[in-house]
Amino acid sequence: MKQKKTSKKVAHIIGSLKIGGAERFIIDLSIAQKKLNIQPAIISLGSPTDDLVGTCHINNIPVASYSSHSYIKLCRVFMVLLKFDVIHVHSPHALKYLSLFLPLLRKTVVYTRHGAAPYSSAPWLRFHQKIKQYIAAVTFVSQEGKDNFHQAHEWGNVTSVVVDNGVLIEPVNKVPAKSEVLRIGSVGRVIPLKNQIGLLKAIQRLPADLQTNVEIHFFGDGLSLEDLKTFYKEKTPTLAVTFHGMVNDRELIYSSLDLLVVTSETEGLSMVIIEAMANSIPVVATNVGGNPRLVKHDETGWLFEFDDDQKLAEQILNIMNNRSLVDEIGTNALAYITDNFSIESSAKKYAELYEK
């Protein structure tokens, strides 16, 4: 008689449950893993009041988050992790936090790098050299991220693979657009490398009569938000711009957008782009990181070089003059994501690594 396979208990360790692409992905991954005889839980090193804690509860994903002082928190996290078979760490900072007691746990550890930064400063080089002996596998969401990491760190003897991010294909109910108005969204943390000001600079280049046919919606918060608002007030006060702040309801974000613009200097495999495309929203994005894997120029969206707001303006103007492109390219985008970036595929690949 064939023995039933034991369910793996997997702890996903993240820095916080604030709104971000990696955090959303981890929640979606946990939902998909429950269908694969895996028992996932999320251990957040952030605050119990972070925006996405409630989303975990809604989806019946066990979540633990501690706001106590550091040594007490460290002890509590250690005791919780003793209950799991696999520790899946989703950031270098979280891995560094666990490093004091990781050798004592004797668990399978998977380390995922969601960004492309190599972490090549001397302290990070020493840390990664020391910690690699405890890692069963290191994964990346883009080939660029993998290449950058291995150029900086000597991890040749550790299993190393690219595992594409995926998304739950659950299109939202779209709100009909006003006649002639193009609703452009920017979604993500408002920090320097995201360069959201580039979108305002591009709209500023449009003919004055067409600027009135654009709505811009910024979803997110961060260090550069006040700079973004100041630029808007001083340079583009006549534009129809809405700052929504942190929003964790994907229905609210994607139901009222016709186009997503991503102006980042670097990206891994952007969950924001994947989510938009899964909702038939075409994307204009910088030609960096994993973006070209998602945005096929003139097929599933459009690419431009970082900080080239002139080119971005030209692409937005082309879309405004050819509104049928929104539906045509949006349809292509949904088909591409459905075929290549489902969350089920990601979950199966990680399940294989958990057996190492």
Secondary structure, 3 states (H helix, E strand, C coil): CCCCCCCEEEEEEECCCCCCHHHHHHHHHHHHHHHHCEEEEEEECCCCCCCCHHHHHHCCCCEEECCCCHHHHHHHHHHHHCCCCEEEECCHHHHHHHCCCHHHHCCEEEEEECCCCCCCCHHHHHHHHHHHHHCCEEEECCHHHHHHHHHHCCCCCCEEEECCCCECCCCCCCCCCCCCCEEEEEECCCCHHHCCHHHHHHHHCCCHHHHCCEEEEEECCCCCHHHHHHHHHHHCCCCEEEEEECCCCHHHHHCCCCEEEECCCCCCCCHHHHHHHHCCCCEEEECCCCHHHHCCECCCEEEECCCCHHHHHHHHHHHHHCCHHHHHHHHHHHHHHHHHCEHHHHHHHHHHHHCC
